[in-house]
Amino acid sequence: MGNGNQIKTISDALSFVGGEEGKTYTLTPTANRTVQPIALMRLGVFVPSAKNKPISGRGNSNIDASEDLRELEIAKAEGYTNINIRGSRLDMSTDFKTWIGAIRAFSKYGDHSNRIELPFTEFAKLTGIAVDDINQRARDRFFASLSRIASIVISFKNKDGSKGTITHLLQSATFDIERDVISLEGDSRLWELYAFDHKVLLQLKAIQALPRKESAQALYVYIESMPNGFIQISLERLRERLNLTSSISAQNLAVRNAMKELQKIGYLTYSEVKKDGVVYFQIHSRRPELLPAD
């Protein structure tokens, strides 16, 4: 799907041609895996919850995405070089799961339209919530989460600021309690993020193995967006990815504890080294299926 103009729905973006016979394949999000854009995974759109702060005081984020999103068709066609993502701080515990459910819903119902409608109970199940936990409290939590996701503004501007475009990660979300349905609408111009060369098939087994360990979940998502093979990442970069609000020493501890958790569940093996006064994590192997080493 190299031509962004061909991408009208998320189904277009999740399809790709491969193999010797040039067959068309579709990556389908399931309960065990999701399809997520590399940019969203690397940029820190979803981060750990701010500790000891009420949800109302979670704060906002402002991310320079110019480098990561410059290849989007909308950016290239209009000459946009200044790209920014801003809005509510989205957490891993609720918002990331809500977004996973939204992408599963779009992939299931969005073959012909970017506006979909489905039973709320089904949407809740697509996020991974147990049927017995679907109650009014869950509905309120999802609506608050969708409100935060819809608050994420992606703005594009050209170099001199004379031209620009503003859109949202999620265009709109509505629900009807009496009918027990939820409607979601996405922007077709952003589905290109899910095209073959922009996305990662993210296994969810590691997320499921790390309940309430949001820093480890966030680092898993970030590391899985990296190329296969040996990688080296600085402690400073991992701190930036988590975007915590505590002291540097506390942030360093959070990163180290998160890396230990990822090794404990069998996802990776790593070494911590120091070069010229800079601390790095050298990641030797990754196993998203959490299989034991050979």
C-alpha angles and dihedrals in degrees: 000000000000095000110076090202089068093059106092100148136017089259089066090053094047092053122084138170117241146147130053093291094051094239121174115243130188125211106220121199111228139173088277101043141024133198111233134173115254090227095057091047095050101038099061100244087146114045139161118287116266105255121239093008128114117243089250089059098047092115132214135284131222117192130183103223097169095115096043099045102034092102093061112117092238090055096046095043094051098034094244112169102160110071123171135181116201139159141086119354105258118212133212098230098062113357098050091050090048090051091049088053091049092053091048089050093049092047091051101041104019102079093118106014141040090217114072136178127200140155111284091229090058092048090051091052090050088060090055099256117145117248092240090057095057103108139126091283090055091049091052091048093051093047091051090048093049089049090056092046091049088051091066106107121197110198127190125196135171122238098273095037094242094124133033149154130214125199139152135244085235116020098204145339127197134172137194114206095193092054092033092225135132127204125204130187127195134189112251090210090068097048087084085077085072095051117120099269095043103051144071127210098231117203111218098204092095092049090051091049091055106059112180091358096114097165091056090046092051093049091048090055091048097046093046089059090062124094117272120267133036115351135177121208127180122237088236092057092050090050089053091050093053091046093201122177099217128098119295091251091052090047091051089052091050091052093048093047091048092052090050090052091051090052092045093057091049099251099122148357119222147164128217113222137171122222123180090341094309121115116223135182112220109204110205102178141004130201111181090182087058090232117165117261117266 
